[in-house]
């Protein structure tokens, strides 16, 4: 039986399911980085992965501070290159161990330091941690230069969008692996609850299912979405207790 | 570059051009978290939600009443509409001022599925 909507499982209770296993907090990327202070190969790999994943908020912040596209690319590349080389993560403690806060504070310090700034541009030209094609493709529609948002707001919004994108991309990959991309698309429409979404009856007909089976499939889809969201956030915080705060922050940013 | 303003057909909020999945990010997140009970999506009969709103025993009406009381106390949530789910109570930042209140914590704990 599909639980009623008001009985949805709280995120604190979602640790995975029989198919995907529990979310192991102790092995999240950011906690690995902090634990090793960037010194171990595993920590370096984890930090690189996080940098590749979360470059867009930094790039958006730099652009909003007035940098032209090419300079912003170099600065973003250089910022992450220095971050990876420096291996100095002591200030993280002051930022409550959250990657989001750490990167924002770091990039502000970084942009305020002229010598570091110049070094980063030079370094950024030579080092391509983030694929340039990716930057240019994603920034094709550059609406934010004239936007009313501040640099901090752009950073926060892009951070939130990146988290949501990661979650949906992972969910899509799971359905794709099972050969169910079309079904994923329909479930996603249901999740977003847009007025033109197909009805459960239409989906049932399209996939030769009963409506009850569609309800159950959607319930599982949403449960998996929640588990992945929690896992994605857990990768960016140092303490399990921070996950819910980050989630609330995410909701607030997305609604702003 | 001039951007075309798009509004979410559901919540009527502006959809940013770089929004994930090209849709309304707030509706995506709220739908994913199940923050708002939606009878049509959840497969819940709409009359069930209506009865919950009408204080039907066994439905989340007591939660709604409690939330409404909190809203009155806050004095700034007059246009906040039920149904309110346990997930909404737990994660919506709108409740942050009350989060440390033992009564609120007890309410959330009691309503955990």
Contacts between the chains, C-beta under 8 A, distances in Angstrom:
chain1	res1	chain2	res2	distance
A	2	B	42	7.7
A	2	B	43	5.8
A	3	B	113	7.0
A	4	B	37	7.9
A	4	B	42	6.7
A	4	B	44	5.3
A	4	B	48	7.2
A	5	B	34	5.9
A	5	B	37	4.0
A	5	B	38	6.8
A	5	B	39	7.7
A	5	B	41	7.8
A	5	B	42	3.7
A	5	B	44	5.6
A	5	B	85	6.5
A	6	B	37	5.4
A	6	B	52	7.3
A	6	B	59	7.3
A	6	B	60	4.4
A	6	B	63	7.7
A	6	B	83	6.7
A	6	B	85	4.8
A	6	B	86	6.7
A	7	B	86	7.8
A	7	B	113	4.4
A	8	B	33	7.9
A	8	B	34	3.9
A	8	B	85	6.3
A	8	B	86	7.2
A	8	B	87	5.2
A	8	B	113	7.0
A	9	B	113	5.9
A	10	B	86	6.4
A	10	B	87	6.3
A	10	B	90	5.6
A	10	B	112	5.8
A	10	B	113	7.3
A	11	B	33	7.4
A	11	B	87	7.5
A	11	B	90	7.6
A	11	B	91	7.0
A	12	B	90	7.8
A	13	B	112	7.6
A	138	B	18	7.6
A	141	B	1	7.0
A	141	B	3	7.0
A	141	B	17	4.9
A	141	B	18	6.8
A	142	B	1	5.7
A	143	B	1	6.6
A	143	B	3	4.1
A	143	B	16	7.4
A	143	B	17	4.5
A	143	B	18	7.1
A	144	B	18	7.7
A	145	B	1	8.0
A	157	B	16	7.1
A	158	B	18	7.4
A	160	B	25	7.1
A	161	B	16	7.7
A	161	B	18	6.4
A	161	B	19	6.5
A	161	B	20	5.1
A	161	B	25	6.3
A	164	B	20	4.4
A	164	B	21	7.8
A	164	B	25	6.0
A	164	B	28	6.3
A	164	B	29	6.4
A	165	B	20	4.4
A	165	B	21	7.8
A	167	B	32	7.7
A	168	B	20	6.2
A	168	B	21	5.9
A	168	B	28	7.8
A	188	B	21	6.9
A	190	B	31	8.0
A	190	B	41	5.6
A	191	B	28	6.8
A	191	B	31	4.5
A	191	B	32	5.7
A	191	B	41	7.8
A	192	B	21	7.2
A	192	B	23	5.0
A	192	B	24	7.1
A	192	B	27	5.5
A	192	B	28	5.2
A	192	B	31	5.5
A	193	B	10	6.2
A	193	B	27	6.2
A	193	B	31	5.1
A	193	B	38	5.8
A	193	B	40	7.8
A	193	B	41	5.1
A	194	B	8	8.0
A	194	B	9	6.1
A	194	B	10	6.1
A	194	B	23	6.7
A	194	B	24	7.9
A	194	B	27	7.4
A	195	B	9	4.9
A	195	B	10	6.4
A	196	B	9	7.6
A	199	B	40	8.0
A	200	B	43	6.4
A	211	B	43	7.7
A	214	B	43	7.9
A	215	B	42	7.9
A	215	B	43	3.8
A	218	B	41	7.4
A	218	B	43	7.3
A	222	B	31	7.8
A	222	B	32	6.4
A	222	B	34	6.2
A	225	B	32	4.4
A	226	B	32	6.5
A	226	B	33	6.4
A	226	B	34	7.8
A	229	B	32	6.5
A	229	B	33	7.6
A	244	B	90	7.6
A	244	B	91	7.0
A	247	B	91	5.7
A	248	B	91	5.7
A	248	B	92	7.6
A	248	B	93	4.8
A	248	B	96	6.8
A	249	B	93	7.5
A	250	B	29	7.1
A	251	B	29	6.3
A	251	B	30	7.8
A	251	B	33	7.7
A	251	B	35	7.7
A	251	B	91	6.1
A	251	B	92	6.5
A	251	B	93	5.8
A	252	B	93	4.2
A	254	B	25	4.8
A	254	B	26	5.0
A	254	B	29	5.2
A	255	B	26	5.1
